[in-house]
Amino acid sequence: MKTVLRSLASRLMTGPSPTQIDGPVHIIASPYKTGSTSVGKSLIALGVGHSEMPHDGALMKALKPTLRHYRKQTRNVQDFRSFEAAEKGKILEHFKPLVAKAARHDIFHDAPMGHTHLHPFIRKIIAPEARFIWVNRDSEGWLESVRKWETSHPEIYRNHEVWETEPEVRIANRLKFWKRHHDAFRALADTFPEHCLELQWSDLKSYSALAKFYDVPEPKDAFPHTNAAKN
């Protein structure tokens, strides 16, 4: 905990690096509705993280052209080192607005640094010491949670009506979405296996798997199940 606090204090006093996020940070990189908020809270309880970056819709809007560009750029990338060599300079320049806000936090469980809004390769360039956590959830449970979430937030999900009109189309789309982002996470894990943790939904019953990954003691308190009733 002292190490984490010293790192955060140093960032606040000296200001962030102009293009990168310094020190160890923690990114929940699996899609929405995979317990990311709970994992974020658990990292604080474990003492490995201190500050969660909240959802930033305004920043997402400002970054939209850049996000769209890099979504195309990363569509088929598999080799981190080659991608880094070719794109690092441009990425660090284009994502300065994100770094300026994100550098004061060390846990990212929501947009734009968390979930799947940015390819893991880009986030690893922005935050070289980042740890990435992916939570696998069974397809049936995840799809039902996504359906409830999207249909209850029509202002965000323009295609929410497809769940009623053509549910099989939306299901196929979401499963393809899952696979694409899981493949990207696994590509990063090929280069940084010690920085990537893949959990199962059942692992969120306790701190055990996370504590082992971070090599810290398990808290005595119960694992925080935030938003459990909504999942």
BAFI-3210 file (N, C-alpha, C; in Angstrom, 3 decimals, decimal comma, padded with zeros to 6 digits):
// residues 231
n [1|2|3|4|5|6|7|8|9|10|11|12|13|14|15|16|17|18|19|20|21|22|23|24|25|26|27|28|29|30|31|32|33|34|35|36|37|38|39|40|41|42|43|44|45|46|47|48|49|50|51|52|53|54|55|56|57|58|59|60|61|62|63|64|65|66|67|68|69|70|71|72|73|74|75|76|77|78|79|80|81|82|83|84|85|86|87|88|89|90|91|92|93|94|95|96|97|98|99|100|101|102|103|104|105|106|107|108|109|110|111|112|113|114|115|116|117|118|119|120|121|122|123|124|125|126|127|128|129|130|131|132|133|134|135|136|137|138|139|140|141|142|143|144|145|146|147|148|149|150|151|152|153|154|155|156|157|158|159|160|161|162|163|164|165|166|167|168|169|170|171|172|173|174|175|176|177|178|179|180|181|182|183|184|185|186|187|188|189|190|191|192|193|194|195|196|197|198|199|200|201|202|203|204|205|206|207|208|209|210|211|212|213|214|215|216|217|218|219|220|221|222|223|224|225|226|227|228|229|230|231]
n.u [000,826|001,950|003,801|002,117|000,782|002,947|003,679|001,390|001,350|003,698|003,031|001,045|002,406|004,555|003,424|001,981|003,677|004,131|003,145|002,774|001,500|002,780|004,263|002,768|-000,441|-003,924|-006,030|-009,236|-010,073|-011,976|-015,242|-018,169|-020,419|-019,101|-018,406|-016,672|-016,700|-016,812|-014,360|-012,638|-013,135|-012,209|-009,475|-008,696|-009,281|-007,404|-005,135|-003,510|-004,234|-005,464|-006,988|-009,890|-010,646|-013,378|-016,198|-015,952|-017,654|-017,493|-014,800|-014,605|-016,191|-014,651|-012,438|-013,385|-012,906|-010,209|-010,369|-011,955|-010,237|-008,082|-009,390|-009,714|-007,019|-006,061|-007,338|-006,460|-004,094|-001,470|001,040|002,661|005,183|005,942|003,814|004,112|006,630|005,994|003,884|004,070|005,023|003,075|000,757|001,251|001,229|-001,382|-003,016|-002,664|-004,650|-006,126|-004,176|-003,607|-005,823|-006,098|-003,744|-003,793|-004,987|-005,161|-006,633|-008,650|-011,746|-013,778|-015,093|-012,847|-010,532|-010,891|-012,567|-013,408|-012,816|-010,476|-007,820|-005,856|-003,088|-002,634|-003,218|-001,202|001,026|000,498|000,451|002,966|003,510|001,155|-001,244|-003,370|-006,667|-008,881|-012,185|-013,893|-017,167|-020,002|-021,619|-024,467|-025,324|-023,937|-024,938|-027,641|-027,432|-026,293|-028,354|-030,412|-029,141|-028,648|-031,222|-032,376|-031,077|-031,609|-030,823|-028,137|-027,533|-028,128|-029,018|-030,736|-033,327|-033,111|-032,856|-035,447|-036,629|-034,909|-033,451|-031,549|-029,721|-028,544|-027,431|-025,536|-023,891|-022,911|-021,514|-019,512|-018,239|-017,285|-015,412|-013,569|-012,386|-011,426|-009,529|-007,716|-006,868|-005,598|-003,532|-001,968|-001,275|000,389|002,809|003,191|002,840|003,093|001,863|-000,799|-003,954|-006,302|-009,496|-012,144|-015,727|-016,550|-014,351|-014,757|-015,919|-014,299|-011,238|-009,092|-007,829|-007,022|-005,421|-003,362|-002,252|-001,266|000,374|-000,216|-001,654|-004,870|-007,776|-009,827|-012,432|-015,578|-015,714|-016,269|-019,374|-020,431|-023,248|-024,523|-027,200|-028,170|-027,062]
n.v [-001,203|001,268|001,644|002,033|004,393|006,172|006,226|007,381|009,841|010,952|011,320|013,267|015,431|016,001|016,028|014,428|012,299|013,638|012,085|009,406|007,030|006,669|004,061|001,159|000,256|-000,717|-002,501|-003,407|-005,353|-006,844|-007,197|-005,036|-005,707|-007,761|-007,879|-005,780|-003,443|-004,533|-005,904|-003,723|-002,487|-004,546|-004,508|-002,239|-003,034|-005,061|-003,584|-002,975|-001,116|002,289|004,489|004,866|005,489|007,295|006,751|008,574|010,345|012,704|012,855|010,546|011,348|013,457|012,037|010,518|010,599|009,751|007,270|005,903|005,834|004,259|001,936|000,787|000,553|-001,392|-003,714|-006,224|-006,757|-008,632|-008,919|-007,474|-006,136|-005,401|-003,731|-001,736|-000,664|000,510|002,287|003,664|006,386|008,003|007,184|007,987|010,712|011,213|010,401|012,101|013,756|011,796|010,651|012,852|013,016|010,414|009,811|010,422|008,383|004,864|002,610|001,189|000,651|001,299|003,180|005,636|004,000|001,485|-001,748|-002,425|-000,356|000,588|-000,904|-003,477|-003,322|-000,623|000,512|-000,628|000,607|003,243|002,970|001,520|-000,197|-001,412|-003,693|-006,216|-007,369|-009,903|-011,050|-013,969|-014,826|-016,979|-017,574|-017,482|-016,243|-013,816|-012,690|-012,331|-010,462|-008,350|-007,867|-006,919|-004,636|-003,064|-002,674|-001,215|001,119|002,887|005,332|005,195|002,864|002,482|000,377|-001,104|-002,040|-004,235|-006,436|-007,197|-007,318|-008,788|-010,897|-012,958|-011,893|-009,814|-011,305|-012,880|-010,810|-009,774|-011,976|-012,252|-009,836|-010,279|-012,385|-011,136|-009,180|-010,732|-012,244|-010,193|-009,525|-011,936|-011,904|-009,836|-011,025|-013,024|-011,727|-010,441|-012,281|-012,252|-009,956|-010,177|-011,326|-013,859|-014,447|-016,543|-016,371|-017,527|-017,069|-014,656|-014,984|-014,844|-013,388|-014,859|-015,635|-013,152|-012,187|-014,055|-013,566|-010,955|-011,377|-010,850|-010,689|-012,169|-010,235|-010,196|-009,518|-009,907|-010,573|-007,796|-007,445|-005,559|-004,031|-006,481|-007,264|-006,223|-007,686]
n.w [000,000|000,799|-001,250|-003,456|-002,695|-002,559|-005,245|-006,438|-005,104|-006,047|-008,745|-008,524|-007,437|-009,144|-011,602|-014,513|-016,894|-020,157|-022,245|-021,513|-019,088|-015,967|-013,941|-012,209|-013,311|-013,479|-015,542|-016,339|-018,827|-020,149|-021,783|-021,248|-018,514|-017,119|-014,471|-013,892|-012,285|-009,735|-009,688|-009,822|-007,303|-005,703|-006,185|-004,854|-002,239|-001,993|-001,896|-004,035|-005,853|-006,019|-006,930|-008,823|-012,184|-013,229|-015,484|-018,472|-020,442|-021,934|-022,611|-024,154|-026,311|-027,318|-028,160|-030,207|-033,134|-033,189|-031,909|-033,747|-035,951|-034,979|-034,429|-036,890|-037,591|-035,865|-036,474|-037,470|-036,133|-034,604|-033,525|-030,958|-030,666|-033,273|-033,942|-031,992|-032,705|-035,155|-034,617|-032,169|-031,639|-032,929|-031,614|-028,942|-029,289|-030,273|-028,177|-026,018|-024,699|-023,315|-021,638|-020,017|-018,336|-017,348|-015,997|-013,304|-012,030|-011,120|-011,576|-013,991|-015,069|-016,702|-019,529|-020,904|-020,779|-019,698|-020,179|-023,567|-025,270|-026,289|-028,100|-026,572|-027,173|-027,717|-025,247|-023,732|-024,770|-024,046|-021,266|-020,032|-017,827|-017,245|-015,878|-017,065|-016,853|-017,558|-017,546|-017,894|-018,775|-018,741|-021,843|-022,048|-019,640|-019,837|-022,252|-021,605|-019,551|-020,972|-022,796|-021,078|-020,098|-022,418|-023,512|-021,509|-021,657|-023,942|-024,933|-025,229|-026,665|-029,832|-031,337|-029,799|-030,198|-031,808|-030,225|-029,785|-032,330|-034,059|-032,491|-032,805|-034,540|-033,087|-031,001|-032,381|-033,256|-030,817|-029,787|-031,691|-031,289|-028,665|-029,124|-030,843|-029,208|-027,119|-028,447|-029,011|-026,434|-025,737|-027,587|-026,586|-024,164|-025,047|-025,406|-022,974|-020,627|-017,850|-017,114|-017,601|-016,666|-016,731|-015,772|-014,470|-014,283|-011,902|-010,309|-009,150|-006,758|-004,610|-003,268|-004,041|-006,619|-007,679|-005,597|-005,647|-008,183|-007,844|-005,752|-002,996|000,339|001,024|001,646|004,608|004,441|002,633|-000,902|-003,025|-004,437|-006,564|-008,085|-008,380|-008,318|-010,651|-012,646]
ca.u [000,000|002,834|004,380|001,063|000,550|004,097|003,616|000,344|001,768|004,709|002,355|000,310|003,327|005,433|002,655|002,148|004,466|003,274|002,565|002,555|001,099|003,900|004,017|001,787|-001,871|-004,697|-007,066|-010,175|-010,131|-013,066|-016,381|-019,134|-021,187|-018,241|-017,981|-015,515|-016,777|-016,433|-012,915|-012,005|-013,219|-011,381|-008,075|-008,484|-009,264|-006,137|-004,057|-002,640|-004,687|-005,926|-007,940|-010,598|-011,058|-014,798|-016,602|-015,789|-018,322|-016,996|-013,508|-014,903|-016,677|-013,517|-011,511|-014,102|-012,205|-008,992|-010,791|-012,413|-009,041|-007,288|-010,179|-009,352|-005,593|-005,766|-008,298|-005,829|-002,750|-001,218|002,380|002,782|006,454|005,900|002,861|004,735|007,688|005,420|002,833|004,204|005,108|001,788|-000,202|001,529|000,814|-002,832|-003,747|-002,293|-005,793|-006,467|-003,127|-003,726|-006,845|-005,935|-002,505|-004,045|-005,669|-004,415|-007,575|-009,494|-012,767|-014,852|-014,628|-012,321|-009,352|-011,300|-013,383|-012,877|-012,867|-009,157|-007,102|-004,850|-001,755|-002,581|-003,160|000,105|001,951|000,190|000,780|003,859|003,490|-000,231|-001,691|-004,652|-007,506|-010,024|-013,107|-014,769|-018,503|-020,673|-022,288|-025,889|-025,455|-023,446|-025,870|-028,859|-027,083|-026,122|-029,695|-031,082|-028,436|-028,834|-032,630|-032,716|-030,329|-031,777|-030,143|-026,740|-027,454|-029,081|-029,526|-031,374|-034,577|-032,799|-033,089|-036,844|-036,998|-034,049|-032,536|-030,451|-028,726|-027,808|-026,645|-024,370|-023,027|-022,242|-020,557|-018,381|-017,593|-016,539|-014,280|-012,575|-011,656|-010,691|-008,347|-006,779|-006,289|-004,690|-002,354|-001,124|-000,771|001,489|004,030|003,313|002,041|003,163|001,058|-002,179|-004,657|-007,606|-010,304|-013,463|-016,781|-016,551|-013,238|-015,189|-016,518|-013,316|-010,041|-008,004|-007,096|-006,392|-004,353|-002,252|-001,639|-000,526|001,241|-000,562|-002,579|-006,305|-008,512|-010,783|-013,784|-016,155|-015,450|-017,315|-020,198|-021,119|-024,241|-024,867|-028,643|-028,465|-026,403]
ca.v [000,000|002,431|001,828|002,595|005,769|006,971|006,396|008,345|011,148|011,464|011,798|014,482|016,524|016,331|016,061|013,217|012,320|014,265|011,162|008,061|006,866|006,043|003,135|000,084|000,553|-001,952|-002,314|-004,505|-005,252|-007,627|-006,354|-004,626|-006,750|-008,874|-007,657|-004,880|-002,555|-005,334|-006,143|-002,465|-002,341|-005,570|-004,089|-001,305|-003,833|-005,796|-002,635|-002,830|000,069|003,314|005,453|004,412|006,533|007,119|006,870|009,948|010,443|013,864|012,480|009,600|012,118|014,198|011,076|009,680|010,420|008,966|005,898|005,319|005,595|003,144|000,705|000,221|000,254|-002,564|-004,778|-007,534|-006,805|-009,774|-008,842|-006,211|-005,461|-004,778|-002,630|-000,681|-000,040|001,288|003,225|004,244|007,841|008,584|006,888|008,844|012,072|011,290|010,119|013,020|014,151|010,682|010,551|013,981|012,709|009,074|009,673|010,613|007,192|003,636|001,524|001,561|-000,377|001,834|003,962|005,051|003,137|000,136|-002,510|-002,749|000,844|000,721|-002,166|-003,647|-002,878|000,830|000,809|-001,033|001,659|004,400|002,640|000,358|-001,108|-001,800|-005,081|-006,377|-008,422|-010,307|-011,936|-014,775|-015,118|-017,895|-016,833|-017,273|-015,231|-012,529|-012,158|-011,880|-009,235|-007,329|-007,537|-006,071|-003,365|-002,271|-002,289|-000,237|002,347|003,130|006,565|004,852|001,773|002,775|-000,882|-001,870|-002,650|-005,499|-007,517|-007,597|-007,585|-009,836|-011,227|-013,817|-011,012|-009,121|-012,315|-013,194|-009,625|-009,662|-013,078|-011,887|-008,756|-010,911|-013,128|-010,207|-008,531|-011,757|-012,538|-009,087|-009,701|-013,082|-011,483|-009,104|-011,989|-013,768|-010,952|-010,066|-013,217|-011,901|-008,756|-010,448|-012,320|-014,258|-015,006|-017,086|-015,720|-018,125|-016,514|-013,439|-015,338|-014,561|-012,644|-015,810|-015,573|-011,838|-012,105|-014,876|-012,858|-009,792|-011,834|-010,108|-011,458|-012,000|-009,542|-011,030|-009,113|-010,588|-009,959|-006,800|-007,740|-004,328|-004,181|-007,896|-007,409|-005,771|-008,570]
ca.w [000,000|000,844|-002,581|-004,299|-002,299|-002,964|-006,693|-006,740|-004,593|-006,968|-009,945|-008,217|-007,132|-010,259|-012,843|-015,305|-018,113|-021,175|-023,223|-020,981|-017,696|-015,272|-012,847|-012,412|-013,293|-013,589|-016,541|-016,558|-020,287|-020,729|-022,147|-020,243|-017,836|-016,683|-013,094|-013,866|-011,130|-008,566|-009,740|-009,454|-005,855|-005,067|-006,285|-003,751|-001,016|-001,979|-001,681|-005,212|-006,558|-005,095|-007,484|-010,010|-013,114|-013,569|-016,888|-018,952|-021,731|-022,678|-023,175|-025,221|-027,460|-027,871|-028,766|-031,168|-034,424|-032,957|-031,624|-035,006|-036,763|-034,464|-034,524|-038,196|-037,583|-035,032|-036,799|-037,668|-035,554|-033,734|-032,946|-030,234|-030,902|-034,598|-033,862|-031,190|-033,498|-036,241|-034,246|-030,828|-031,649|-033,305|-030,550|-027,788|-029,638|-030,440|-026,940|-024,941|-023,868|-022,433|-020,614|-019,104|-017,338|-016,778|-015,233|-011,873|-011,518|-011,388|-011,850|-015,129|-015,250|-017,536|-020,685|-022,143|-020,619|-019,349|-021,130|-024,894|-026,103|-026,903|-028,249|-025,522|-027,607|-027,556|-023,816|-023,226|-025,183|-023,215|-019,875|-020,194|-016,677|-016,970|-015,737|-017,738|-016,267|-018,390|-016,833|-018,751|-018,253|-019,656|-022,909|-021,771|-018,598|-020,326|-023,244|-020,935|-018,854|-022,001|-023,308|-020,084|-020,019|-023,636|-023,684|-020,474|-021,943|-025,388|-025,322|-025,514|-027,642|-030,905|-031,902|-028,733|-030,657|-032,485|-029,262|-029,926|-033,721|-034,607|-031,397|-033,237|-035,173|-032,017|-030,296|-033,218|-033,242|-029,516|-029,656|-032,546|-030,542|-027,567|-029,653|-031,383|-028,120|-026,383|-029,264|-028,822|-025,099|-025,778|-028,340|-025,645|-023,184|-025,660|-025,207|-021,560|-019,822|-016,428|-016,908|-018,027|-015,857|-017,261|-014,698|-014,756|-013,498|-010,562|-009,538|-008,473|-005,467|-003,559|-003,685|-004,183|-007,886|-007,791|-004,597|-006,134|-009,311|-007,344|-004,663|-001,791|001,177|000,788|002,717|005,342|004,057|001,473|-002,207|-003,311|-005,618|-006,955|-009,168|-008,547|-008,557|-012,003|-013,605]
c.u [000,862|003,433|003,379|000,851|001,705|004,061|002,587|000,728|002,783|004,063|001,661|001,235|004,127|004,682|002,947|003,141|003,579|002,592|002,265|002,142|002,186|003,427|002,963|000,355|-002,613|-005,914|-007,941|-010,582|-011,219|-014,277|-017,242|-019,915|-020,338|-017,667|-016,844|-015,529|-016,369|-014,934|-012,160|-011,998|-012,314|-009,901|-007,729|-008,392|-007,963|-004,938|-003,136|-003,019|-005,286|-007,058|-008,546|-010,953|-012,522|-015,027|-016,524|-016,360|-017,826|-015,660|-013,688|-015,342|-015,530|-012,557|-012,125|-013,394|-010,943|-009,332|-011,229|-011,221|-008,295|-008,079|-009,889|-007,892|-005,263|-006,610|-007,649|-004,433|-002,623|000,097|002,581|004,046|006,465|004,971|003,458|005,795|007,125|004,545|003,059|004,193|003,786|000,746|000,005|001,136|-000,711|-003,593|-003,305|-003,490|-006,227|-005,456|-003,276|-004,746|-006,578|-004,750|-002,692|-004,758|-004,819|-005,316|-008,531|-010,477|-013,911|-014,240|-013,929|-011,157|-009,704|-012,154|-012,677|-012,821|-011,551|-008,510|-006,051|-003,450|-001,596|-002,450|-001,816|001,181|001,752|000,642|001,648|003,833|002,084|-000,374|-003,101|-005,399|-008,699|-010,877|-013,997|-016,097|-019,203|-021,559|-023,742|-026,092|-025,025|-024,429|-027,153|-028,605|-026,922|-027,478|-030,417|-030,468|-028,733|-030,278|-033,080|-031,958|-030,401|-031,077|-028,678|-026,644|-028,534|-029,711|-030,291|-032,642|-034,341|-032,991|-034,523|-037,167|-036,208|-033,017|-031,350|-029,343|-027,883|-026,938|-025,389|-023,373|-022,242|-021,226|-019,322|-017,553|-016,725|-015,272|-013,182|-011,735|-010,898|-009,429|-007,288|-006,098|-005,268|-003,419|-001,411|-000,499|000,359|002,822|004,267|002,499|002,017|002,333|-000,414|-002,782|-006,024|-008,368|-011,569|-014,471|-016,806|-015,409|-013,639|-015,957|-015,583|-012,152|-008,911|-007,179|-006,371|-005,228|-003,132|-001,511|-000,765|000,415|001,049|-001,521|-004,031|-006,936|-009,488|-012,214|-014,264|-015,815|-016,581|-018,095|-021,058|-022,050|-024,694|-026,346|-029,019|-027,877|-027,211]
c.v [001,256|002,727|002,480|004,060|006,681|007,252|007,441|009,743|011,781|012,020|013,134|015,669|016,956|016,451|014,831|013,403|012,868|013,282|009,770|008,101|006,075|005,053|002,093|000,595|-000,728|-001,710|-003,563|-004,421|-006,088|-006,734|-005,946|-005,831|-007,984|-008,599|-006,669|-003,942|-003,290|-005,604|-004,872|-002,249|-003,346|-005,200|-003,070|-002,063|-004,616|-004,885|-002,446|-001,623|001,044|004,168|004,942|005,602|006,319|007,190|008,328|010,054|011,594|013,560|011,490|010,332|012,867|013,285|010,292|009,524|009,562|007,511|005,189|004,954|004,351|001,839|000,001|-000,229|-001,047|-003,779|-006,153|-007,636|-007,985|-009,667|-007,478|-005,460|-004,746|-003,568|-001,456|000,069|000,887|002,441|004,005|005,761|008,510|008,373|007,808|010,295|012,190|011,127|010,973|013,463|013,049|010,568|011,657|013,722|011,392|008,966|009,864|009,418|005,960|002,418|001,996|000,429|000,092|002,682|005,249|004,071|001,697|-000,501|-002,647|-001,541|001,105|-000,649|-002,278|-003,179|-001,369|001,184|000,417|-000,031|002,902|004,178|001,380|-000,645|-001,589|-003,306|-005,159|-007,572|-008,663|-011,284|-012,650|-015,029|-016,032|-017,106|-016,509|-016,168|-013,861|-011,904|-011,640|-010,567|-008,074|-006,896|-006,593|-004,680|-002,480|-001,807|-001,280|001,077|002,665|004,394|006,324|003,868|001,955|001,515|-001,716|-002,597|-003,989|-006,682|-008,044|-008,033|-008,739|-010,259|-012,073|-012,998|-010,322|-010,100|-012,652|-012,039|-009,530|-010,782|-012,831|-010,793|-009,332|-011,588|-012,195|-009,587|-009,532|-012,149|-011,449|-009,177|-010,834|-012,735|-010,689|-010,054|-012,840|-013,072|-010,646|-011,012|-012,860|-010,665|-008,967|-011,583|-012,587|-014,996|-015,644|-016,371|-016,239|-017,606|-015,268|-013,731|-015,014|-013,774|-013,562|-015,628|-014,240|-011,707|-012,906|-014,165|-011,702|-010,131|-010,984|-010,960|-011,190|-011,229|-010,506|-010,702|-009,901|-009,838|-008,997|-007,121|-006,534|-004,603|-005,625|-008,078|-007,042|-006,697|-009,812]
c.w [000,000|-000,529|-003,521|-003,984|-002,692|-004,460|-007,081|-006,276|-005,520|-008,223|-009,707|-008,010|-008,352|-011,582|-013,679|-016,441|-019,224|-022,117|-022,680|-019,517|-016,991|-014,218|-013,141|-012,312|-013,658|-014,478|-016,619|-018,024|-020,928|-020,983|-020,962|-019,736|-017,525|-015,295|-012,939|-012,669|-009,856|-008,529|-009,353|-007,954|-005,144|-005,116|-005,211|-002,436|-000,873|-001,736|-002,866|-006,055|-005,577|-005,645|-008,781|-010,902|-013,469|-015,068|-017,304|-020,368|-022,580|-023,334|-024,317|-026,482|-028,136|-028,622|-029,924|-032,507|-034,280|-032,699|-032,898|-035,901|-036,286|-034,387|-035,846|-038,202|-036,852|-035,382|-036,892|-037,056|-034,586|-032,976|-032,280|-030,609|-032,257|-034,600|-033,095|-032,001|-034,569|-035,775|-032,958|-030,831|-031,937|-032,216|-029,360|-028,058|-029,660|-029,138|-025,751|-024,094|-022,896|-021,307|-019,585|-018,001|-016,609|-015,828|-013,733|-011,237|-011,787|-011,561|-012,943|-015,418|-016,142|-018,648|-020,220|-021,963|-020,280|-020,424|-022,481|-025,826|-026,821|-027,000|-027,140|-025,909|-027,405|-026,082|-023,205|-023,629|-024,314|-021,771|-019,865|-019,042|-016,330|-016,819|-016,315|-017,151|-017,187|-017,585|-017,844|-018,046|-019,236|-020,608|-022,579|-020,746|-019,073|-021,307|-022,601|-020,192|-019,830|-022,549|-022,353|-020,043|-021,239|-023,805|-022,625|-020,645|-023,443|-025,864|-025,673|-026,671|-028,708|-031,477|-030,875|-029,195|-031,354|-031,545|-029,354|-031,351|-034,340|-033,556|-031,820|-033,904|-034,108|-031,234|-031,078|-033,213|-031,945|-029,303|-030,513|-031,885|-029,416|-028,085|-030,149|-030,268|-027,250|-027,142|-029,096|-027,458|-025,098|-026,568|-027,441|-024,636|-023,746|-025,431|-023,735|-020,675|-018,337|-016,098|-017,242|-017,213|-016,462|-016,170|-015,257|-013,862|-012,061|-009,689|-008,775|-007,188|-004,313|-004,147|-004,136|-005,454|-008,054|-006,812|-005,035|-007,262|-008,829|-006,188|-003,406|-000,965|000,796|001,940|003,396|004,964|002,835|000,192|-002,548|-004,580|-005,940|-008,132|-009,378|-008,901|-009,984|-013,061|-013,893]
res [m|k|t|v|l|r|s|l|a|s|r|l|m|t|g|p|s|p|t|q|i|d|g|p|v|h|i|i|a|s|p|y|k|t|g|s|t|s|v|g|k|s|l|i|a|l|g|v|g|h|s|e|m|p|h|d|g|a|l|m|k|a|l|k|p|t|l|r|h|y|r|k|q|t|r|n|v|q|d|f|r|s|f|e|a|a|e|k|g|k|i|l|e|h|f|k|p|l|v|a|k|a|a|r|h|d|i|f|h|d|a|p|m|g|h|t|h|l|h|p|f|i|r|k|i|i|a|p|e|a|r|f|i|w|v|n|r|d|s|e|g|w|l|e|s|v|r|k|w|e|t|s|h|p|e|i|y|r|n|h|e|v|w|e|t|e|p|e|v|r|i|a|n|r|l|k|f|w|k|r|h|h|d|a|f|r|a|l|a|d|t|f|p|e|h|c|l|e|l|q|w|s|d|l|k|s|y|s|a|l|a|k|f|y|d|v|p|e|p|k|d|a|f|p|h|t|n|a|a|k|n]
***
